[in-house]
Amino acid sequence: MSKAWTAVSFRTNTTDLVKITQPGQPSSGIRHLQGVVAVGGGIKIEAGGSIIAGIGVSGAPGGDADDVCASAGIKAIADSLEF
């Protein structure tokens, strides 16, 4: 749930947050906010030009693999998303 919340709240996939929130970066403080998960696996779901939800996946060996699983989940329901 936290990965999906993070992606939607920051309007970016969590993999993108990994890079910009590293120590020494201007946005590094984001990692310290309650509920924020700045690792791969959180992807925003868009339809009709808007963010409508997010998906968060954990458990694969690494954030990149979590992203692949999340993307597959979105692809599986893509026909239902367009309105």
C-alpha positions as a LaTeX table, in Angstrom:
\begin{tabular}{lrrr}
\hline
Residue & $x$ (\AA) & $y$ (\AA) & $z$ (\AA) \\
\hline
Met1 & 0.00 & 0.00 & 0.00 \\
Ser2 & 2.80 & 2.46 & 0.79 \\
Lys3 & 4.45 & 2.08 & $-2.61$ \\
Ala4 & 1.17 & 2.79 & $-4.40$ \\
Trp5 & 0.45 & 5.75 & $-2.09$ \\
Thr6 & 3.91 & 7.15 & $-2.70$ \\
Ala7 & 3.60 & 6.89 & $-6.49$ \\
Val8 & 0.22 & 8.63 & $-6.52$ \\
Ser9 & 1.10 & 11.26 & $-3.92$ \\
Phe10 & 4.30 & 12.32 & $-5.67$ \\
Arg11 & 2.85 & 11.76 & $-9.15$ \\
Thr12 & 5.83 & 9.65 & $-10.15$ \\
Asn13 & 6.80 & 6.00 & $-10.09$ \\
Thr14 & 8.81 & 5.05 & $-7.03$ \\
Thr15 & 11.77 & 3.93 & $-9.14$ \\
Asp16 & 12.14 & 7.56 & $-10.22$ \\
Leu17 & 12.12 & 8.65 & $-6.57$ \\
Val18 & 15.04 & 6.32 & $-5.80$ \\
Lys19 & 17.37 & 8.48 & $-7.86$ \\
Ile20 & 16.23 & 11.93 & $-6.74$ \\
Thr21 & 16.02 & 11.12 & $-3.02$ \\
Gln22 & 19.52 & 9.72 & $-2.55$ \\
Pro23 & 21.58 & 11.25 & 0.28 \\
Gly24 & 23.03 & 14.58 & $-0.80$ \\
Gln25 & 20.26 & 15.26 & $-3.33$ \\
Pro26 & 17.93 & 18.26 & $-2.81$ \\
Ser27 & 14.93 & 15.92 & $-2.38$ \\
Ser28 & 16.62 & 13.49 & 0.02 \\
Gly29 & 14.33 & 14.53 & 2.88 \\
Ile30 & 11.36 & 12.91 & 1.13 \\
Arg31 & 12.65 & 9.52 & 2.31 \\
His32 & 12.06 & 10.58 & 5.91 \\
Leu33 & 8.37 & 11.40 & 5.51 \\
Gln34 & 5.97 & 8.96 & 7.13 \\
Gly35 & 4.57 & 6.42 & 4.68 \\
Val36 & 6.99 & 7.20 & 1.85 \\
Val37 & 8.64 & 4.19 & 0.22 \\
Ala38 & 11.32 & 5.29 & $-2.22$ \\
Val39 & 12.17 & 1.92 & $-3.75$ \\
Gly40 & 10.99 & 0.34 & $-6.98$ \\
Gly41 & 7.60 & $-1.33$ & $-7.22$ \\
Gly42 & 5.17 & 1.59 & $-6.95$ \\
Ile43 & 3.64 & 2.67 & $-10.25$ \\
Lys44 & 0.93 & 5.22 & $-10.92$ \\
Ile45 & $-2.05$ & 4.07 & $-12.97$ \\
Glu46 & $-3.27$ & 6.55 & $-15.56$ \\
Ala47 & $-6.39$ & 6.67 & $-17.69$ \\
Gly48 & $-8.00$ & 9.46 & $-19.63$ \\
Gly49 & $-4.93$ & 11.63 & $-19.06$ \\
Ser50 & $-5.22$ & 11.50 & $-15.27$ \\
Ile51 & $-3.71$ & 9.48 & $-12.45$ \\
Ile52 & $-6.57$ & 7.32 & $-11.18$ \\
Ala53 & $-4.75$ & 4.93 & $-8.84$ \\
Gly54 & $-1.48$ & 3.31 & $-7.99$ \\
Ile55 & $-0.18$ & $-0.22$ & $-7.67$ \\
Gly56 & 2.49 & $-1.37$ & $-5.28$ \\
Val57 & 4.32 & $-4.67$ & $-5.57$ \\
Ser58 & 6.83 & $-6.15$ & $-3.14$ \\
Gly59 & 8.50 & $-9.50$ & $-2.80$ \\
Ala60 & 10.47 & $-9.91$ & $-5.99$ \\
Pro61 & 14.25 & $-9.85$ & $-5.66$ \\
Gly62 & 14.67 & $-6.11$ & $-6.11$ \\
Gly63 & 12.71 & $-3.01$ & $-7.06$ \\
Asp64 & 13.28 & $-3.50$ & $-10.78$ \\
Ala65 & 11.59 & $-6.90$ & $-10.66$ \\
Asp66 & 8.77 & $-5.42$ & $-8.56$ \\
Asp67 & 8.29 & $-2.81$ & $-11.33$ \\
Val68 & 7.99 & $-5.58$ & $-13.93$ \\
Cys69 & 5.29 & $-7.31$ & $-11.87$ \\
Ala70 & 3.40 & $-4.05$ & $-11.28$ \\
Ser71 & 3.53 & $-3.18$ & $-14.98$ \\
Ala72 & 2.21 & $-6.64$ & $-15.86$ \\
Gly73 & $-0.70$ & $-6.09$ & $-13.48$ \\
Ile74 & $-1.55$ & $-2.77$ & $-15.10$ \\
Lys75 & $-1.28$ & $-4.31$ & $-18.57$ \\
Ala76 & $-3.69$ & $-7.08$ & $-17.53$ \\
Ile77 & $-6.42$ & $-4.54$ & $-16.74$ \\
Ala78 & $-5.54$ & $-1.89$ & $-19.35$ \\
Asp79 & $-8.69$ & $-2.47$ & $-21.42$ \\
Ser80 & $-10.81$ & $-1.71$ & $-18.33$ \\
Leu81 & $-8.97$ & 1.54 & $-17.62$ \\
Glu82 & $-9.68$ & 3.54 & $-20.73$ \\
Phe83 & $-12.81$ & 5.63 & $-20.55$ \\
\hline
\end{tabular}
